[in-house]
Amino acid sequence: MGSIPLELGYSSSLQDIDFSYNLLNGSVPVSVWNLCDNNKLVSFRVHGNLLSGSIPKPGLPNASCANLTVLDFGRNLFTGVKRV
């Protein structure tokens, strides 16, 4: 149990994040998109937790996650508009 720490987005070397099925709660901090700044982030999985609120948009207008191939927010408690 716990939440995704804001500081996670300030790591300079993370490539594969898998927090699936960890009973995480709270919201996803917008800082996670900072991991895309150096195009190192390849996968981000938070499947099967208790995360809620809306999924944040990247904080920087030109943020690009060009190397991100897996993004799994499934089976959480998110709210807001669902976009496909």
C-alpha positions in Angstrom: 0.0 0.0 0.0 1.0 3.6 -0.5 1.2 6.0 -3.4 3.5 6.7 -6.3 6.1 9.2 -5.0 6.4 12.6 -6.7 10.2 12.0 -6.7 9.9 9.1 -9.1 9.7 11.6 -12.0 13.1 13.0 -11.2 15.1 9.8 -11.8 17.5 10.0 -14.7 17.8 6.4 -15.5 14.5 4.5 -15.2 13.4 2.7 -18.3 10.9 0.1 -17.2 8.5 0.8 -14.4 6.1 -2.0 -13.2 4.0 -1.2 -10.1 1.3 -3.7 -11.1 -0.8 -5.2 -8.3 0.8 -3.3 -5.4 -2.3 -1.8 -3.8 -1.1 1.7 -4.7 -3.6 4.4 -4.0 -3.9 8.1 -4.6 -3.3 9.7 -8.0 -0.5 9.5 -10.6 1.8 12.5 -10.1 2.3 14.6 -13.2 6.1 14.3 -12.6 6.1 10.7 -14.1 6.0 12.3 -17.5 9.4 13.9 -16.7 10.8 10.4 -17.4 10.0 11.0 -21.1 12.3 14.0 -21.3 15.4 12.0 -22.2 13.4 9.3 -24.1 14.6 6.6 -21.8 11.1 5.5 -20.6 10.1 2.3 -22.4 7.2 1.0 -20.3 5.1 2.2 -17.5 2.7 -0.3 -15.8 0.4 0.4 -12.9 -2.2 -2.3 -13.6 -4.5 -3.6 -10.9 -4.1 -1.0 -8.2 -6.4 1.5 -6.4 -5.2 4.6 -8.2 -7.8 7.3 -8.6 -8.4 10.7 -10.0 -7.6 11.6 -13.6 -4.5 10.5 -15.5 -2.4 13.7 -15.7 -1.4 15.3 -19.0 2.4 15.9 -19.5 3.4 19.2 -17.8 5.6 20.4 -20.6 3.9 21.2 -23.9 6.6 19.6 -26.1 7.0 16.5 -24.0 7.5 13.4 -26.1 7.5 9.8 -25.0 8.9 8.6 -28.4 10.3 5.3 -26.9 7.3 4.5 -24.7 5.9 1.2 -26.0 3.9 0.0 -23.0 1.5 2.1 -21.0 -0.8 0.1 -18.8 -3.3 2.0 -16.5 -5.9 -0.9 -16.5 -8.0 -2.0 -13.5 -7.7 1.1 -11.4 -10.3 3.6 -10.2 -9.5 6.5 -12.6 -12.2 9.1 -13.4 -12.6 11.5 -16.3 -13.0 11.2 -20.1 -11.9 8.0 -21.6 -10.0 8.6 -24.9 -9.0 5.9 -27.3 
